[in-house]
Amino acid sequence: MNIKILLAEDHKILRAGIKNLLQNEKEITLIGEADNGIDALKMAMELKPDIVLMDIGMPGLNGIEATKQIYENTDSIKVIALSMHTEREYVIGMFKAGATGYLLKDCSYDELIEAINSVYDNKNYISREISDIFIQELLSEFSYDDLNQAIQLTKKEKEFLGQIASGLSKEEITKKQKISLNLYDTSLKQIMVKLNIYSNSELIAYANNNGLN
């Protein structure tokens, strides 16, 4: 295994420190360095690293926008944000731009390597100090009633609703569920009553919002 890294960081001392640390790792190769967002984007497209360690506050092009453009132009390059910011807008902004990891600049060497290995293995990595931001973000998307309603649905009903949201036809669903057309209509009505939702478009929206599709 040889993980190719591009380091995008505008502070020379920090960049040199990370470079020295990475050179001690036999399975990691630093293939390039950039001190601004424009060069980071250009070098990412040219060098095709496995992972970009991306500072957020860089001149020319900030790390969020650079990450967004990398994500839009390739499906092979992963980005780990390397930042001093713990504010929600930076953390959520980087992940929405396409990053799969977020580290604070004062993280330990062991955590840096752990994050690189996790992201390389197609896992997300969130610095321990900011993981609560994601818990709050998740909870903010659902009201208590929404969560309670989702729990009320049986496993079979959730599967049934998910198939509707996935665009399967009535005939396809009855075949998968091994039920009659009449039972299909009955099951659909029961779900609508439980959720107090009485249109297909709202049902599909509910399924999408609750991860049932």
C-alpha positions in Angstrom: 0.0 0.0 0.0 1.3 3.5 -0.9 -1.0 6.4 0.0 -0.2 9.4 -2.2 -0.7 12.7 -0.3 -1.0 16.3 -1.6 -0.5 18.8 1.2 -2.3 22.2 0.8 -1.3 24.5 3.6 -0.2 28.2 3.4 1.7 28.3 6.7 5.3 27.3 5.9 6.2 26.1 9.4 3.2 23.9 9.7 3.6 22.6 6.2 7.2 21.7 6.9 6.3 20.0 10.2 3.6 17.8 8.6 6.0 17.0 5.7 8.6 15.8 8.1 6.1 13.7 10.0 4.7 12.1 6.8 8.2 11.2 5.6 8.5 8.8 8.6 5.6 6.7 7.2 6.7 3.9 4.8 3.2 3.5 3.4 2.6 7.3 2.8 4.2 9.4 0.0 4.0 13.1 -0.1 3.8 13.9 -3.9 3.2 17.6 -3.7 2.8 20.8 -1.7 0.6 23.9 -2.3 0.5 27.1 -0.4 -2.8 28.5 -1.9 -6.1 27.1 -3.1 -5.6 27.7 -6.8 -2.4 25.7 -6.8 -4.0 23.0 -4.6 -6.8 22.5 -7.2 -4.4 22.5 -10.1 -2.0 20.1 -8.5 -4.8 17.8 -7.4 -6.0 17.5 -11.0 -2.5 17.0 -12.4 -0.9 14.7 -9.7 -4.1 12.7 -8.9 -3.2 12.1 -5.2 -5.2 9.6 -3.1 -5.8 12.2 -0.4 -5.5 16.0 -0.2 -4.8 17.4 3.2 -6.6 20.7 2.8 -6.3 23.8 4.8 -9.5 25.9 4.8 -8.2 29.5 5.1 -5.9 29.7 2.1 -5.3 32.7 -0.3 -6.5 32.6 -3.9 -9.2 30.0 -3.3 -10.4 28.9 0.1 -10.3 25.2 1.0 -14.1 24.7 0.9 -14.3 25.9 -2.7 -11.2 24.0 -3.7 -12.7 20.8 -2.2 -16.0 21.4 -4.0 -14.2 21.7 -7.3 -12.1 18.6 -6.7 -15.2 16.6 -5.8 -17.1 17.8 -8.9 -14.2 16.9 -11.2 -13.0 13.6 -9.9 -14.4 10.6 -8.0 -11.1 9.2 -6.9 -9.5 12.0 -4.8 -10.5 12.3 -1.2 -10.1 15.4 0.9 -9.3 15.7 4.6 -9.8 19.2 6.0 -7.0 20.4 8.2 -8.2 23.4 10.1 -8.0 25.4 13.3 -11.8 26.1 13.0 -14.3 24.3 15.1 -17.3 26.4 14.1 -20.3 24.6 12.6 -20.2 26.5 9.3 -16.7 25.4 8.5 -17.1 21.8 9.6 -20.5 21.3 7.8 -19.3 23.4 4.8 -16.3 21.1 4.2 -18.3 17.9 4.3 -21.0 19.4 2.1 -18.3 20.4 -0.4 -17.2 16.7 -0.5 -14.5 16.2 2.2 -14.5 12.9 3.9 -12.4 13.9 6.9 -11.9 16.8 9.2 -8.9 17.3 11.5 -8.0 20.1 13.8 -4.4 21.5 13.4 -3.5 20.7 17.0 -4.4 17.0 16.5 -1.8 14.4 17.5 0.5 12.7 15.0 -1.3 9.4 15.7 -4.7 10.9 14.9 -3.4 12.4 11.6 -2.2 8.9 10.5 -5.4 7.3 11.7 -7.5 9.8 9.7 -5.4 9.2 6.6 -5.8 5.5 6.8 -9.5 5.7 7.6 -10.2 7.9 4.6 -8.1 5.8 2.3 -10.2 2.8 3.4 -13.3 4.7 2.2 -14.4 5.7 5.7 -15.3 9.2 7.0 -13.2 10.6 9.8 -14.2 13.4 12.2 -11.8 14.8 14.8 -13.0 13.8 18.2 -13.2 17.4 19.4 -15.9 18.3 16.9 -17.9 15.1 16.6 -20.7 16.7 18.7 -21.3 19.2 15.9 -22.5 16.3 13.8 -24.8 14.9 16.5 -26.4 18.3 16.8 -26.7 18.6 13.1 -28.4 15.2 12.9 -30.8 16.0 15.7 -31.7 19.4 14.2 -33.0 17.7 11.0 -35.7 15.7 12.9 -38.4 16.7 15.3 -39.3 14.3 18.1 -42.6 13.6 16.3 -40.7 12.6 13.1 -38.5 10.2 15.0 -41.4 8.8 16.9 -43.4 8.2 13.7 -40.4 6.4 12.1 -40.2 4.1 15.1 -43.9 3.3 14.9 -43.5 1.9 11.4 -42.8 -1.8 11.3 -39.7 -3.2 9.4 -42.0 -4.4 6.7 -43.7 -1.0 6.4 -40.4 0.8 6.2 -39.3 -1.5 3.5 -42.6 -1.0 1.6 -42.3 2.8 1.9 -38.7 2.7 0.8 -39.7 0.8 -2.4 -42.3 3.4 -3.2 -39.7 6.2 -2.7 -37.2 4.3 -4.9 -39.7 4.6 -7.8 -40.8 1.0 -8.1 -44.2 0.5 -9.6 -47.2 -1.0 -7.8 -46.7 -4.3 -9.7 -43.0 -4.4 -8.9 -43.6 -3.8 -5.2 -46.4 -6.5 -4.9 -44.0 -9.0 -6.5 -41.2 -8.1 -4.1 -43.5 -8.1 -1.1 -45.3 -11.2 -2.3 -48.7 -9.5 -1.7 -51.9 -8.9 -3.7 -52.8 -5.6 -5.2 -55.6 -5.2 -2.7 -53.2 -5.8 0.2 -50.9 -3.2 -1.4 -53.7 -0.6 -1.1 -54.4 -1.6 2.4 -50.8 -1.4 3.5 -50.4 2.0 1.9 -53.5 3.3 3.8 -52.2 2.0 7.1 -48.8 3.7 6.6 -50.6 7.0 5.7 -52.7 6.8 8.8 -49.7 6.1 11.0 -47.8 9.1 9.6 -50.8 11.3 9.1 -49.6 11.8 5.5 -52.1 11.4 2.6 -50.3 12.1 -0.6 -47.6 10.1 -2.5 -45.3 13.1 -2.9 -45.3 13.8 0.9 -44.8 10.1 1.6 -41.8 10.0 -0.7 -40.4 13.2 0.9 -40.8 11.6 4.3 -39.1 8.4 3.2 -36.2 10.4 1.7 -35.8 12.6 4.9 -35.8 9.5 7.1 -33.4 7.4 5.0 -35.9 4.8 4.0 -35.3 5.0 0.2 
